[in-house]
């Protein structure tokens, strides 16, 4: 097994197993059956199941969902971590996509946003998991989920209107 893959698996297992111990008990609900040969997994509802059967997996759950105090802290953290440098003030988009329009390339569920911020994504989104604790990532996720979607998204398709 390559060293890079092993590192990713170790970090993922920490996000699933160690992360919850440091936050609220609700952070992860582990339903995975682990064996020495099974990698740690996170199940996303957006996954497509071959034959209709998803593999066993845990589910990351935002311990701060809807907490107004955490939302305010998340907004400050969004700015202090320079997220607005790419995503613009209020997360409305700038050099990077808008996070306020309700459209997500890698999924907009809380657990998917956590993974995007913590591990990063190809072609531009850096991994902040090395700089931010899981609690801090959940704080930013809580803020992002609180942003009201505009009634008219400027880049939506006008075809059929």
C-alpha angles and dihedrals in degrees: 000000000000118000092238092053091047090052091051092049092050092050092046091051089050091052090052101038111019098034095062093052089058094049135035119318089248094065095096132015105199116208096156122120103219125207128170088261100047119090117224108267139198116203119219122193088222092065117109112232119219106230090000094285120116116202119249113277146153126251124224111223124197107240092197101047110153096358104146094204091053090047090058091047090047091054090053091045091050088059098039092051086052093241087140088059088075105016096042131234111315087014090273094139136268122159088349128045125286113264092192101066098074095242116118128184093202099030132286101229114117093251092049092050089049091054092047093053096038099045102020127223135254121276103025118344108105122212110254095183090098091057103032130054118234087254090056092048090051088050091056091044090053090052093048092050090052095059108108114237113240116248090232116036106207095218098044119121114273093196112118096017 
